[in-house]
């Protein structure tokens, strides 16, 4: 077996091997799927770093990173809810140990630093990863970072029945249909994609203007980036777009979802604040549940973050970790990591950073 980092953009042979690897992986994350990760790798090719592992010439493990302010982060970080190492499901425990041990040895040799956000603590490969990290001799800091509230059911039908038992969800659907002549839409291909994305971004901008967290889609480049991400996910057959349209043809609610095995990830939303009293998001949720029953998807992952609305409809709270890795000699990085963890562990510090420091930083950047 051989494992190493590559900092150049790979050739087509690699991408063919990676497609096979992703198809054979247990997790089949939409945030690591071929066309999406290829788009990101090409976009950040001057900052790109790929860790890859081969067994007798066959690619059995890979992870994509980009350099950001002196350390490496997952490439998918720019548009993901959780970030994965991609591993062939046939990997033995010995091969997993080798994969992660070599990962840390290469980091030590190159004296690099890594900030790995949104690591899925629930996945089996995390145990050998953590074990190798703790034994590596590198600075290693692993702590809870966020959550992915999730509704887990025994089948898609039982998930829909759970939603259908909610009087509020049924009321929201009926009210929109009766008072706004609403129809619900679902798209798997590129039907009406550009107009759909423009409307999504317009509502997202309006929703977050005059707040401490204005929409990133104010920037035309970010709107183009979103369109390219959706196009890539469509090419890989993992995207599902949901929307609700009122009688005059205006779309007033949007949800971007992604499929991961038997799970639907409720990735990004936007709605028209003028229709807040109708709760288009909750009406869409009922429709999404109905669609999931037909598609035999039994879990609904509401994505990274602990927003209050998610807990009305979920029954588990999987933890996402943040992991800092570096040489023990990289003191500025280590100090930054410890400060970051202190802020994360202290509610008062988090509030101060969120309400005072973050808005000031955004103002300076703008």
Kinemage of the C-alpha trace (Angstrom):
@kinemage 1
@onewidth
@group {chain A} dominant
@subgroup {mainchain}
@vectorlist {calphas} color= white
{ca unk a 1} P 0.000 0.000 0.000
{ca unk a 2} L 1.093 3.554 -0.713
{ca unk a 3} L -0.270 6.863 0.561
{ca unk a 4} L 0.827 10.431 -0.135
{ca unk a 5} L -0.262 14.028 -0.670
{ca unk a 6} L -0.557 15.575 -4.113
{ca unk a 7} L -0.704 19.347 -4.612
{ca unk a 8} L -1.229 19.447 -8.369
{ca unk a 9} L -4.560 19.086 -10.180
{ca unk a 10} L -4.963 15.374 -11.053
{ca unk a 11} L -5.403 13.899 -14.517
{ca unk a 12} L -8.512 12.204 -15.886
{ca unk a 13} L -7.250 8.765 -14.856
{ca unk a 14} L -7.397 9.820 -11.217
{ca unk a 15} L -10.945 11.151 -11.565
{ca unk a 16} L -12.094 7.869 -13.082
{ca unk a 17} L -10.505 6.012 -10.166
{ca unk a 18} L -12.110 8.440 -7.733
{ca unk a 19} L -15.554 7.881 -9.253
{ca unk a 20} L -15.122 4.165 -8.613
{ca unk a 21} L -13.910 4.824 -5.070
{ca unk a 22} L -16.875 7.056 -4.217
{ca unk a 23} L -19.292 4.476 -5.659
{ca unk a 24} L -17.671 1.781 -3.492
{ca unk a 25} L -17.570 3.929 -0.351
{ca unk a 26} L -19.902 3.258 2.556
{ca unk a 27} L -20.903 6.857 3.145
{ca unk a 28} L -21.393 8.114 -0.436
{ca unk a 29} L -21.424 11.702 0.781
{ca unk a 30} L -22.942 14.208 -1.683
{ca unk a 31} L -20.305 16.672 -0.456
{ca unk a 32} L -17.558 14.394 -1.813
{ca unk a 33} L -19.239 13.214 -5.011
{ca unk a 34} L -17.175 13.362 -8.200
{ca unk a 35} L -18.579 16.272 -10.261
{ca unk a 36} L -18.994 18.479 -7.208
{ca unk a 37} L -15.493 17.828 -5.838
{ca unk a 38} L -14.022 18.181 -9.350
{ca unk a 39} L -15.664 21.603 -9.682
{ca unk a 40} L -14.235 22.694 -6.318
{ca unk a 41} L -10.785 21.255 -7.080
{ca unk a 42} L -10.666 23.151 -10.361
{ca unk a 43} L -11.882 26.350 -8.696
{ca unk a 44} L -9.208 26.166 -5.985
{ca unk a 45} L -6.517 24.370 -7.969
{ca unk a 46} L -3.793 26.773 -6.771
{ca unk a 47} L -4.630 25.909 -3.147
{ca unk a 48} L -5.437 22.236 -3.696
{ca unk a 49} L -4.045 19.290 -1.736
{ca unk a 50} L -5.217 15.680 -2.120
{ca unk a 51} L -4.409 12.806 0.208
{ca unk a 52} L -4.674 9.483 -1.619
{ca unk a 53} L -4.051 5.851 -0.768
{ca unk a 54} L -3.572 2.951 -3.202
{ca unk a 55} L -3.746 -0.807 -2.753
{ca unk a 56} L -1.909 -2.530 -5.620
{ca unk a 57} L -2.722 0.365 -7.927
{ca unk a 58} L -6.370 0.692 -6.850
{ca unk a 59} L -7.472 3.884 -5.136
{ca unk a 60} L -8.991 2.867 -1.779
{ca unk a 61} L -8.972 6.194 0.086
{ca unk a 62} L -8.874 9.919 -0.612
{ca unk a 63} L -9.492 13.293 0.981
{ca unk a 64} L -9.481 16.760 -0.586
{ca unk a 65} L -8.186 19.891 1.111
{ca unk a 66} L -7.429 23.507 0.289
{ca unk a 67} L -4.974 25.882 1.896
{ca unk a 68} L -6.636 28.670 3.828
{ca unk a 69} L -4.759 31.242 5.920
{ca unk a 70} L -1.791 29.028 6.652
{ca unk a 71} L -3.596 25.752 7.317
{ca unk a 72} L -5.488 23.180 5.286
{ca unk a 73} L -9.249 22.698 5.508
{ca unk a 74} L -11.521 20.225 3.747
{ca unk a 75} L -12.159 21.352 0.179
{ca unk a 76} L -15.872 20.653 0.634
{ca unk a 77} L -15.930 23.050 3.613
{ca unk a 78} L -17.020 25.875 1.301
{ca unk a 79} L -20.427 24.230 0.729
{ca unk a 80} L -21.125 21.335 3.071
{ca unk a 81} L -22.847 20.242 6.252
{ca unk a 82} L -20.285 17.532 7.071
{ca unk a 83} L -16.890 16.615 5.619
{ca unk a 84} L -15.696 13.056 4.985
{ca unk a 85} L -12.621 11.041 4.196
{ca unk a 86} L -13.676 8.822 1.281
{ca unk a 87} L -12.807 5.192 1.976
{ca unk a 88} L -13.573 1.995 0.089
{ca unk a 89} L -15.987 -0.087 2.147
{ca unk a 90} L -13.750 -3.117 1.576
{ca unk a 91} L -10.925 -1.552 3.642
{ca unk a 92} L -9.807 -3.781 6.495
{ca unk a 93} L -9.060 -2.424 9.971
{ca unk a 94} L -5.344 -2.770 9.193
{ca unk a 95} L -5.750 -0.733 6.008
{ca unk a 96} L -7.668 1.971 7.869
{ca unk a 97} L -4.885 2.165 10.449
{ca unk a 98} L -2.306 2.497 7.679
{ca unk a 99} L -4.369 5.174 5.900
{ca unk a 100} L -4.556 7.424 8.952
{ca unk a 101} L -1.065 6.690 10.304
{ca unk a 102} L 0.436 7.705 6.951
{ca unk a 103} L -1.787 10.783 6.914
{ca unk a 104} L -0.259 12.015 10.158
{ca unk a 105} L 3.278 10.990 9.224
{ca unk a 106} L 3.020 13.024 6.009
{ca unk a 107} L 1.726 16.034 7.947
{ca unk a 108} L 4.616 15.737 10.422
{ca unk a 109} L 7.171 15.434 7.615
{ca unk a 110} L 5.827 18.484 5.783
{ca unk a 111} L 5.182 20.476 9.007
{ca unk a 112} L 1.689 21.379 7.846
{ca unk a 113} L -1.345 22.379 9.887
{ca unk a 114} L -4.968 21.259 9.418
{ca unk a 115} L -8.286 22.606 10.671
{ca unk a 116} L -10.914 19.923 10.065
{ca unk a 117} L -14.425 21.213 10.697
{ca unk a 118} L -17.724 19.329 10.771
{ca unk a 119} L -16.239 15.883 11.302
{ca unk a 120} L -19.010 13.251 11.625
{ca unk a 121} L -18.366 11.765 15.069
{ca unk a 122} L -20.831 8.933 14.389
{ca unk a 123} L -18.889 7.300 11.540
{ca unk a 124} L -16.933 4.091 12.219
{ca unk a 125} L -13.682 5.329 10.687
{ca unk a 126} L -13.453 8.080 13.320
{ca unk a 127} L -12.130 5.593 15.930
{ca unk a 128} L -8.926 4.670 14.010
{ca unk a 129} L -8.589 8.295 12.901
{ca unk a 130} L -8.672 9.587 16.493
{ca unk a 131} L -6.395 6.800 17.700
{ca unk a 132} L -3.787 7.618 15.028
{ca unk a 133} L -4.043 11.337 15.791
{ca unk a 134} L -3.527 10.899 19.517
{ca unk a 135} L -0.454 8.717 18.898
{ca unk a 136} L 1.032 10.885 16.147
{ca unk a 137} L 3.169 13.159 18.311
{ca unk a 138} L 1.545 16.153 16.622
{ca unk a 139} L -0.539 18.827 18.319
{ca unk a 140} L -4.029 17.306 18.308
{ca unk a 141} L -7.209 18.952 19.534
{ca unk a 142} L -10.554 17.253 18.970
{ca unk a 143} L -13.742 18.772 20.383
{ca unk a 144} L -17.486 19.017 19.672
{ca unk a 145} L -18.112 21.818 17.196
{ca unk a 146} L -21.718 21.633 16.028
{ca unk a 147} L -24.657 19.269 15.519
{ca unk a 148} L -26.817 17.871 12.750
{ca unk a 149} L -30.342 17.436 14.191
{ca unk a 150} L -31.862 14.454 12.394
{ca unk a 151} L -35.180 12.659 12.193
{ca unk a 152} L -34.554 8.909 11.992
{ca unk a 153} L -37.382 6.538 11.193
{ca unk a 154} L -37.729 2.886 10.217
{ca unk a 155} L -38.985 3.703 6.713
{ca unk a 156} L -39.871 6.590 4.448
{ca unk a 157} L -43.546 5.859 5.000
{ca unk a 158} L -43.236 6.054 8.794
{ca unk a 159} L -41.365 9.352 8.419
{ca unk a 160} L -44.187 10.804 6.330
{ca unk a 161} L -46.799 9.496 8.755
{ca unk a 162} L -44.975 11.322 11.538
{ca unk a 163} L -45.255 14.569 9.561
{ca unk a 164} L -48.815 13.869 8.511
{ca unk a 165} L -49.833 13.438 12.149
{ca unk a 166} L -48.829 17.055 12.777
{ca unk a 167} L -51.957 19.217 12.688
{ca unk a 168} L -49.779 22.281 12.199
{ca unk a 169} L -48.041 20.932 9.082
{ca unk a 170} L -51.355 19.873 7.531
{ca unk a 171} L -52.821 23.278 8.408
{ca unk a 172} L -49.915 25.101 6.722
{ca unk a 173} L -50.334 23.061 3.551
{ca unk a 174} L -54.111 23.517 3.373
{ca unk a 175} L -53.923 27.230 4.146
{ca unk a 176} L -51.446 27.850 1.345
{ca unk a 177} L -53.486 25.800 -1.095
{ca unk a 178} L -56.825 27.394 -0.156
{ca unk a 179} L -55.733 31.014 0.266
{ca unk a 180} L -52.800 31.264 -2.152
{ca unk a 181} L -53.631 28.546 -4.712
{ca unk a 182} L -50.236 27.057 -3.904
{ca unk a 183} L -48.654 24.177 -5.770
{ca unk a 184} L -45.591 22.236 -4.644
{ca unk a 185} L -42.674 21.424 -6.937
{ca unk a 186} L -39.828 18.928 -6.961
{ca unk a 187} L -36.934 18.895 -9.436
{ca unk a 188} L -34.179 16.296 -9.971
{ca unk a 189} L -32.799 17.621 -13.271
{ca unk a 190} L -31.944 21.148 -14.491
{ca unk a 191} L -35.519 22.240 -15.259
{ca unk a 192} L -35.854 26.010 -14.860
{ca unk a 193} L -32.586 25.955 -12.916
{ca unk a 194} L -31.222 29.451 -13.566
{ca unk a 195} L -34.530 31.207 -12.853
{ca unk a 196} L -35.021 29.004 -9.768
{ca unk a 197} L -31.571 29.903 -8.404
{ca unk a 198} L -32.073 33.634 -9.062
{ca unk a 199} L -35.371 33.583 -7.178
{ca unk a 200} L -33.818 31.579 -4.332
{ca unk a 201} L -30.963 34.076 -3.997
{ca unk a 202} L -33.284 37.079 -4.173
{ca unk a 203} L -35.352 35.804 -1.245
{ca unk a 204} L -32.232 34.811 0.682
{ca unk a 205} L -30.852 38.347 0.315
{ca unk a 206} L -34.126 39.925 1.435
{ca unk a 207} L -34.423 37.549 4.391
{ca unk a 208} L -31.009 38.413 5.836
{ca unk a 209} L -30.612 42.081 4.935
{ca unk a 210} L -30.299 44.490 7.892
{ca unk a 211} L -29.065 41.641 10.128
{ca unk a 212} L -25.637 40.809 11.565
{ca unk a 213} L -25.369 37.993 8.985
{ca unk a 214} L -26.251 39.400 5.530
{ca unk a 215} L -26.660 36.922 2.705
{ca unk a 216} L -23.538 35.863 0.817
{ca unk a 217} L -25.640 35.946 -2.368
{ca unk a 218} L -25.404 39.723 -2.511
{ca unk a 219} L -22.165 38.919 -4.358
{ca unk a 220} L -22.862 37.905 -8.014
{ca unk a 221} L -19.906 35.516 -7.842
{ca unk a 222} L -21.571 33.652 -4.978
{ca unk a 223} L -24.790 33.341 -6.967
{ca unk a 224} L -22.794 31.882 -9.846
{ca unk a 225} L -21.010 29.572 -7.408
{ca unk a 226} L -24.339 28.242 -6.115
{ca unk a 227} L -25.573 27.598 -9.656
{ca unk a 228} L -22.404 25.649 -10.460
{ca unk a 229} L -22.696 23.608 -7.271
{ca unk a 230} L -26.284 22.642 -8.085
{ca unk a 231} L -25.325 21.767 -11.668
{ca unk a 232} L -22.546 19.500 -10.391
{ca unk a 233} L -24.883 17.764 -7.937
{ca unk a 234} L -27.441 17.278 -10.703
{ca unk a 235} L -24.759 15.572 -12.812
{ca unk a 236} L -24.146 13.174 -9.908
{ca unk a 237} L -27.878 12.541 -9.310
{ca unk a 238} L -27.787 13.597 -5.636
{ca unk a 239} L -29.693 16.908 -5.788
{ca unk a 240} L -33.394 17.405 -5.064
{ca unk a 241} L -34.913 20.901 -5.265
{ca unk a 242} L -38.256 21.640 -3.615
{ca unk a 243} L -40.280 24.832 -3.951
{ca unk a 244} L -43.773 26.202 -3.416
{ca unk a 245} L -45.438 28.421 -6.002
{ca unk a 246} L -48.516 30.590 -5.394
{ca unk a 247} L -51.337 31.261 -7.860
{ca unk a 248} L -49.636 34.108 -9.774
{ca unk a 249} L -46.630 31.876 -10.523
{ca unk a 250} L -44.316 33.369 -7.879
{ca unk a 251} L -42.169 30.987 -5.889
{ca unk a 252} L -42.236 31.915 -2.187
{ca unk a 253} L -40.335 29.029 -0.593
{ca unk a 254} L -37.289 26.959 -1.552
{ca unk a 255} L -35.377 24.007 -0.096
{ca unk a 256} L -32.150 22.570 -1.537
{ca unk a 257} L -31.737 18.926 -0.496
{ca unk a 258} L -29.119 16.242 -1.093
{ca unk a 259} L -29.348 12.450 -1.019
{ca unk a 260} L -26.897 10.355 1.009
{ca unk a 261} L -27.789 6.664 0.941
{ca unk a 262} L -31.157 6.406 2.785
{ca unk a 263} L -30.958 9.986 4.093
{ca unk a 264} L -32.140 13.304 2.703
{ca unk a 265} L -30.049 16.294 3.816
{ca unk a 266} L -32.108 19.474 4.267
{ca unk a 267} L -29.196 21.632 3.123
{ca unk a 268} L -30.293 25.225 2.387
{ca unk a 269} L -33.585 27.148 2.513
{ca unk a 270} L -35.059 30.485 1.513
{ca unk a 271} L -38.574 31.887 1.770
{ca unk a 272} L -40.425 35.123 1.119
{ca unk a 273} L -40.768 36.961 4.420
{ca unk a 274} L -43.985 38.569 3.156
{ca unk a 275} L -45.578 35.095 3.447
{ca unk a 276} L -44.196 34.347 6.914
{ca unk a 277} L -47.685 33.876 8.388
{ca unk a 278} L -48.215 30.967 5.964
{ca unk a 279} L -44.963 29.249 7.015
{ca unk a 280} L -43.991 28.081 3.518
{ca unk a 281} L -41.039 26.187 5.018
{ca unk a 282} L -43.327 24.014 7.165
{ca unk a 283} L -45.718 23.480 4.297
{ca unk a 284} L -42.777 22.331 2.177
{ca unk a 285} L -41.662 20.004 4.947
{ca unk a 286} L -44.932 18.081 4.711
{ca unk a 287} L -44.461 17.803 0.931
{ca unk a 288} L -40.852 16.690 1.381
{ca unk a 289} L -41.974 13.954 3.765
{ca unk a 290} L -44.473 12.695 1.195
{ca unk a 291} L -41.756 12.656 -1.481
{ca unk a 292} L -39.359 10.799 0.844
{ca unk a 293} L -41.933 8.062 1.391
{ca unk a 294} L -42.147 7.542 -2.367
{ca unk a 295} L -38.335 7.584 -2.673
{ca unk a 296} L -37.855 5.172 0.276
{ca unk a 297} L -35.654 7.605 2.219
{ca unk a 298} L -36.101 7.123 5.957
{ca unk a 299} L -33.876 9.779 7.573
{ca unk a 300} L -34.092 13.568 7.313
{ca unk a 301} L -30.852 15.345 8.286
{ca unk a 302} L -31.523 19.043 8.905
{ca unk a 303} L -27.892 19.943 8.298
{ca unk a 304} L -25.207 21.593 10.384
{ca unk a 305} L -26.454 23.970 13.081
{ca unk a 306} L -28.719 23.999 16.137
{ca unk a 307} L -31.427 26.397 14.933
{ca unk a 308} L -34.499 26.100 17.119
{ca unk a 309} L -36.957 25.128 14.368
{ca unk a 310} L -35.061 21.898 13.642
{ca unk a 311} L -35.904 20.395 17.016
{ca unk a 312} L -39.648 20.414 16.365
{ca unk a 313} L -39.226 17.485 13.977
{ca unk a 314} L -36.076 15.578 14.989
{ca unk a 315} L -35.285 12.782 17.422
{ca unk a 316} L -31.473 12.573 17.339
{ca unk a 317} L -28.629 15.090 17.519
{ca unk a 318} L -25.432 13.685 15.939
{ca unk a 319} L -22.301 15.584 16.950
{ca unk a 320} L -19.907 17.224 14.507
{ca unk a 321} L -16.330 17.687 15.741
{ca unk a 322} L -13.622 20.216 14.941
{ca unk a 323} L -10.069 18.838 14.847
{ca unk a 324} L -6.870 20.901 14.875
{ca unk a 325} L -3.609 19.203 13.808
{ca unk a 326} L -0.121 20.673 13.551
{ca unk a 327} L 3.521 20.409 14.531
{ca unk a 328} L 4.016 21.164 18.273
{ca unk a 329} L 6.263 24.011 17.132
{ca unk a 330} L 3.513 25.948 15.324
{ca unk a 331} L 2.733 28.073 18.362
{ca unk a 332} L 0.552 30.747 16.657
{ca unk a 333} L -1.657 28.003 15.164
{ca unk a 334} L -1.891 26.184 18.501
{ca unk a 335} L -2.786 29.415 20.315
{ca unk a 336} L -5.486 30.136 17.735
{ca unk a 337} L -6.856 26.605 18.150
{ca unk a 338} L -7.032 26.941 21.932
{ca unk a 339} L -8.705 30.343 21.732
{ca unk a 340} L -11.222 28.945 19.255
{ca unk a 341} L -12.063 26.090 21.592
{ca unk a 342} L -12.368 28.456 24.558
{ca unk a 343} L -14.872 30.560 22.620
{ca unk a 344} L -16.783 27.446 21.593
{ca unk a 345} L -16.955 26.172 25.171
{ca unk a 346} L -18.086 29.490 26.683
{ca unk a 347} L -21.567 30.802 25.894
{ca unk a 348} L -20.742 34.389 26.924
{ca unk a 349} L -17.641 34.463 24.720
{ca unk a 350} L -19.617 32.946 21.814
{ca unk a 351} L -22.290 35.616 22.174
{ca unk a 352} L -19.691 38.399 22.330
{ca unk a 353} L -17.952 37.072 19.218
{ca unk a 354} L -21.244 36.564 17.337
{ca unk a 355} L -22.770 39.947 18.205
{ca unk a 356} L -19.713 42.216 18.394
{ca unk a 357} L -16.615 40.803 16.681
{ca unk a 358} L -18.213 39.044 13.680
{ca unk a 359} L -20.304 42.067 12.516
{ca unk a 360} L -17.223 44.298 12.864
{ca unk a 361} L -15.135 41.870 10.789
{ca unk a 362} L -17.820 41.744 8.078
{ca unk a 363} L -17.990 45.540 8.024
{ca unk a 364} L -14.221 45.837 7.595
{ca unk a 365} L -14.256 43.281 4.761
{ca unk a 366} L -17.097 45.046 2.943
